Amino acid sequence: MRTVETLATLDEKSARLREIVGSHPWLIVAYSGGVDSAFLAWTAHNVLGERMRAVIADSPSLARIHLEDALQFARENDIPIDAVETRELDNPAYTRNDLSRCFHCKDELFAVLERYCEANGFAAIAYGVNADDQGDFRPGQRAAREHRVLAPLLHAALSKGEIRELARLAGLRVWDKPASACLSSRIEYGRTVTVETLGVVEKGEDALRKLGFRQFRVRHHGEIVRIEIAREELNRALTPEMAHELTATFKGLGFKFVTLDLEGFRSGSMNQLLSANELMHRS
């Protein structure tokens, strides 16, 4: 049970967030539909009304089911929203899929949003980075700094758990939505990102969803697929019947070898293959 002190701290952080957002009228929120950007967009709309806009990037690296759900959430909460096309796959520096891929993705996104601001009379861009995101390898944060993108959740010192709790208290259905990075993050570093490869990953994750799994990743390692499923769901995956189902599904998508990662789902597991030196010089 949360203590009175925790409640006070959470209330203070929520008030601080609203103060930060309120100081930036005519604000765009870089919106993905995940709990962080959804809560930020909801807060901005409550504080700024029509002086904000949620803008979502429509690209092959965003699964269609996540795009549709993000648009639906905005409609449910009367949040003004637009979709813009980003063309990161036209950039060889992105598609070669080295450690700077996320930087080039966010660089493209924020450049597109800057043009949107100029064309539509908005003054600033904010995105949903939070206090917990500081401990992982996230080159996209460098792009945000270079484009001077605001980070209200971070500056209000809100953690992922606190954001989920505030979203729950606000009655937002996304409060417990599983985290989901872009489809490109499923492809091993050094393997070229293509529309076709992204499509294979998306179809694989759609299949896992239809099988009733909730938290998972399809990790693409060329001829090998490495399936991560949340530990609390692993028992259901570790049956002969499910092994047969997964093998048939993923071999049907072109993989020669189908593997189930016994460590279960963990965000950013591709980064575990990187050395400390690589991380230091690329962050």
C-alpha positions as CSV (number, residue, x, y, z in Angstrom):
1,M,0.0,0.0,0.0
2,R,1.3,3.5,-0.9
3,T,2.0,5.8,2.0
4,V,0.8,9.3,2.6
5,E,4.4,10.5,1.8
6,T,4.3,8.6,-1.5
7,L,1.0,10.1,-2.4
8,A,2.3,13.6,-1.6
9,T,5.4,13.1,-3.7
10,L,3.3,11.7,-6.6
11,D,0.9,14.7,-6.3
12,E,3.8,17.1,-6.3
13,K,5.3,15.5,-9.4
14,S,2.0,15.6,-11.1
15,A,1.6,19.3,-10.3
16,R,5.1,20.0,-11.5
17,L,4.4,18.2,-14.8
18,R,1.3,20.4,-15.3
19,E,3.4,23.5,-14.5
20,I,6.1,22.5,-17.0
21,V,3.5,21.8,-19.8
22,G,1.6,25.0,-19.0
23,S,4.7,27.1,-19.6
24,H,4.8,25.9,-23.2
25,P,1.6,26.9,-25.0
26,W,1.3,25.8,-28.6
27,L,3.0,22.5,-27.9
28,I,3.4,19.4,-30.0
29,V,3.7,16.0,-28.3
30,A,5.6,13.4,-30.2
31,Y,3.1,10.6,-29.7
32,S,3.4,6.9,-30.1
33,G,0.5,5.6,-28.1
34,G,2.6,4.0,-25.4
35,V,1.8,4.9,-21.8
36,D,4.4,7.6,-21.5
37,S,3.5,9.6,-24.6
38,A,-0.2,8.9,-24.1
39,F,-0.2,10.3,-20.5
40,L,1.9,13.3,-21.6
41,A,-0.5,14.0,-24.5
42,W,-3.5,13.6,-22.1
43,T,-1.9,16.0,-19.6
44,A,-1.0,18.5,-22.2
45,H,-4.6,18.5,-23.6
46,N,-6.0,19.0,-20.1
47,V,-3.6,21.9,-19.4
48,L,-3.5,23.5,-22.9
49,G,-6.7,22.5,-24.6
50,E,-6.5,23.3,-28.3
51,R,-3.1,24.8,-27.9
52,M,-1.5,21.4,-28.2
53,R,-1.4,18.6,-30.8
54,A,-0.4,15.0,-30.5
55,V,1.5,14.0,-33.7
56,I,2.2,10.4,-34.5
57,A,4.8,9.2,-37.0
58,D,3.4,6.8,-39.5
59,S,6.2,4.6,-40.9
60,P,6.9,0.9,-41.6
61,S,8.6,0.6,-38.3
62,L,5.3,1.2,-36.4
63,A,3.1,-1.9,-36.3
64,R,-0.4,-1.2,-37.7
65,I,-2.1,-2.5,-34.6
66,H,-0.2,0.0,-32.5
67,L,-1.0,2.9,-34.9
68,E,-4.7,2.1,-34.8
69,D,-4.7,1.8,-31.0
70,A,-2.9,5.1,-30.6
71,L,-5.3,6.9,-32.9
72,Q,-8.3,5.3,-31.0
73,F,-6.9,6.4,-27.6
74,A,-6.6,10.0,-28.8
75,R,-10.2,9.9,-30.2
76,E,-11.5,8.4,-26.9
77,N,-10.0,11.3,-25.0
78,D,-10.7,14.1,-27.5
79,I,-7.0,14.8,-27.9
80,P,-6.2,16.7,-31.1
81,I,-4.1,14.4,-33.3
82,D,-2.3,14.3,-36.6
83,A,-0.3,11.6,-38.4
84,V,2.8,12.6,-40.3
85,E,4.9,10.4,-42.6
86,T,8.5,9.9,-41.7
87,R,11.0,8.4,-44.2
88,E,13.8,7.0,-42.0
89,L,14.1,4.0,-44.3
90,D,15.3,6.3,-47.1
91,N,18.4,7.0,-45.0
92,P,21.2,4.4,-45.5
93,A,22.6,5.5,-42.1
94,Y,19.4,4.2,-40.6
95,T,18.9,1.0,-42.6
96,R,22.4,-0.3,-42.1
97,N,21.2,-0.8,-38.5
98,D,24.3,0.0,-36.5
99,L,24.4,1.4,-33.0
100,S,23.3,4.9,-34.3
101,R,20.0,3.6,-35.8
102,C,17.8,5.0,-33.1
103,F,19.5,8.4,-33.4
104,H,18.8,8.6,-37.1
105,C,15.2,7.6,-36.5
106,K,14.6,10.3,-33.9
107,D,16.6,12.8,-35.9
108,E,14.2,12.2,-38.8
109,L,11.1,12.4,-36.6
110,F,12.1,15.6,-34.9
111,A,13.0,17.2,-38.2
112,V,9.6,16.4,-39.6
113,L,7.9,17.7,-36.4
114,E,9.9,20.9,-36.6
115,R,8.5,21.4,-40.1
116,Y,5.1,20.6,-38.8
117,C,5.5,23.3,-36.1
118,E,6.5,25.9,-38.7
119,A,3.6,25.1,-40.9
120,N,1.0,25.0,-38.2
121,G,2.0,27.7,-35.7
122,F,3.3,25.6,-32.9
123,A,6.2,26.7,-30.8
124,A,7.8,23.6,-29.1
125,I,8.0,19.8,-29.2
126,A,7.9,17.5,-26.2
127,Y,8.4,13.8,-26.0
128,G,7.8,11.0,-23.5
129,V,11.2,10.2,-22.1
130,N,11.0,9.5,-18.3
131,A,13.4,9.2,-15.4
132,D,13.9,5.4,-15.8
133,D,15.0,5.9,-19.4
134,Q,18.3,7.3,-18.3
135,G,19.8,3.9,-17.4
136,D,19.6,2.3,-20.8
137,F,21.3,2.8,-24.1
138,R,19.0,5.2,-25.9
139,P,20.8,7.2,-28.8
140,G,17.4,8.8,-29.6
141,Q,17.9,11.0,-26.6
142,R,20.9,12.6,-28.2
143,A,18.7,13.5,-31.2
144,A,16.2,15.1,-28.9
145,R,18.8,17.2,-27.2
146,E,20.2,18.3,-30.6
147,H,16.7,19.4,-31.7
148,R,16.0,21.0,-28.3
149,V,12.9,18.8,-27.7
150,L,11.3,19.2,-24.3
151,A,11.2,16.3,-21.8
152,P,8.4,17.2,-19.3
153,L,8.1,13.7,-17.7
154,L,11.9,13.6,-17.1
155,H,12.0,17.1,-15.7
156,A,9.1,16.3,-13.3
157,A,11.3,13.3,-12.1
158,L,8.5,10.8,-13.0
159,S,9.5,7.2,-13.3
160,K,7.7,4.6,-15.5
161,G,5.9,3.2,-12.5
162,E,4.7,6.6,-11.4
163,I,3.5,7.4,-14.8
164,R,1.5,4.2,-14.9
165,E,0.0,5.0,-11.5
166,L,-1.0,8.5,-12.5
167,A,-2.5,7.1,-15.7
168,R,-4.4,4.5,-13.6
169,L,-5.7,7.2,-11.2
170,A,-6.8,9.2,-14.3
171,G,-8.8,6.2,-15.6
172,L,-6.7,5.9,-18.7
173,R,-6.9,2.4,-20.2
174,V,-3.3,2.5,-21.3
175,W,-2.0,2.6,-17.7
176,D,-0.9,-1.1,-17.9
177,K,-0.2,-1.3,-21.6
178,P,2.9,-3.4,-22.3
179,A,5.9,-1.4,-23.5
180,S,6.6,-1.7,-27.2
181,A,9.5,-0.2,-29.0
182,C,9.6,0.2,-32.8
183,L,9.8,-2.9,-35.0
184,S,13.4,-2.1,-36.1
185,S,14.5,-2.7,-32.5
186,R,13.7,-6.4,-33.0
187,I,16.4,-6.8,-35.7
188,E,19.9,-7.7,-34.7
189,Y,22.5,-4.9,-35.1
190,G,24.2,-5.1,-38.5
191,R,21.3,-6.7,-40.3
192,T,19.8,-4.3,-42.8
193,V,16.4,-2.9,-41.9
194,T,14.0,-3.4,-44.8
195,V,10.2,-3.1,-45.2
196,E,10.1,-6.8,-45.8
197,T,12.0,-7.7,-42.6
198,L,9.9,-5.3,-40.6
199,G,6.8,-7.0,-42.1
200,V,8.0,-10.5,-41.0
201,V,8.5,-9.2,-37.4
202,E,5.1,-7.6,-37.4
203,K,3.4,-10.7,-38.7
204,G,5.2,-12.8,-36.1
205,E,4.1,-10.5,-33.2
206,D,0.6,-10.4,-34.6
207,A,0.6,-14.3,-34.4
208,L,1.8,-14.3,-30.8
209,R,-0.9,-11.8,-29.9
210,K,-3.6,-14.0,-31.5
211,L,-2.2,-17.0,-29.5
212,G,-3.1,-15.0,-26.4
213,F,0.3,-13.8,-25.3
214,R,0.5,-10.3,-23.9
215,Q,4.1,-9.3,-23.4
216,F,6.6,-10.5,-26.0
217,R,9.2,-9.7,-28.6
218,V,10.1,-11.4,-31.9
219,R,13.9,-11.0,-32.3
220,H,15.2,-11.4,-35.8
221,H,18.6,-13.0,-36.2
222,G,18.5,-13.9,-39.9
223,E,17.7,-17.5,-40.3
224,I,17.0,-17.7,-36.5
225,V,14.0,-16.2,-34.7
226,R,14.4,-15.7,-30.9
227,I,11.0,-15.4,-29.3
228,E,10.9,-13.6,-25.9
229,I,7.8,-14.1,-23.8
230,A,7.1,-12.6,-20.4
231,R,8.2,-15.0,-17.6
232,E,4.8,-15.2,-16.1
233,E,3.5,-16.5,-19.5
234,L,6.4,-18.8,-20.2
235,N,4.8,-21.9,-18.8
236,R,2.1,-21.7,-21.4
237,A,4.7,-21.4,-24.1
238,L,6.7,-24.4,-22.8
239,T,4.3,-27.1,-24.0
240,P,4.7,-29.5,-26.9
241,E,1.5,-28.2,-28.4
242,M,2.7,-24.6,-28.3
243,A,6.1,-25.6,-29.6
244,H,4.4,-27.1,-32.6
245,E,2.3,-24.0,-33.1
246,L,5.3,-21.6,-32.8
247,T,7.4,-23.7,-35.1
248,A,4.8,-23.9,-37.8
249,T,4.1,-20.1,-37.6
250,F,7.6,-18.9,-37.7
251,K,8.9,-21.4,-40.3
252,G,5.9,-20.2,-42.4
253,L,7.4,-16.7,-42.1
254,G,10.7,-17.9,-43.6
255,F,12.8,-18.7,-40.5
256,K,14.9,-21.9,-40.6
257,F,15.3,-22.2,-36.8
258,V,12.7,-21.3,-34.2
259,T,13.9,-20.6,-30.6
260,L,12.2,-19.6,-27.4
261,D,14.4,-17.5,-25.1
262,L,14.3,-19.1,-21.6
263,E,15.2,-15.8,-19.9
264,G,11.9,-14.5,-21.0
265,F,11.0,-11.0,-22.2
266,R,13.3,-8.1,-21.3
267,S,13.3,-4.7,-22.9
268,G,16.4,-3.8,-24.9
269,S,17.8,-7.3,-24.9
270,M,19.6,-6.7,-28.2
271,N,21.8,-4.1,-26.3
272,Q,23.1,-7.0,-24.1
273,L,25.2,-8.0,-27.1
274,L,27.0,-4.6,-27.0
275,S,30.3,-4.1,-25.1
276,A,30.6,-1.4,-22.5
277,N,33.1,0.4,-24.7
278,E,30.6,0.5,-27.6
279,L,27.9,1.8,-25.3
280,M,30.1,4.5,-23.9
281,H,31.1,5.9,-27.3
282,R,27.7,5.7,-28.9
283,S,25.3,7.1,-26.2
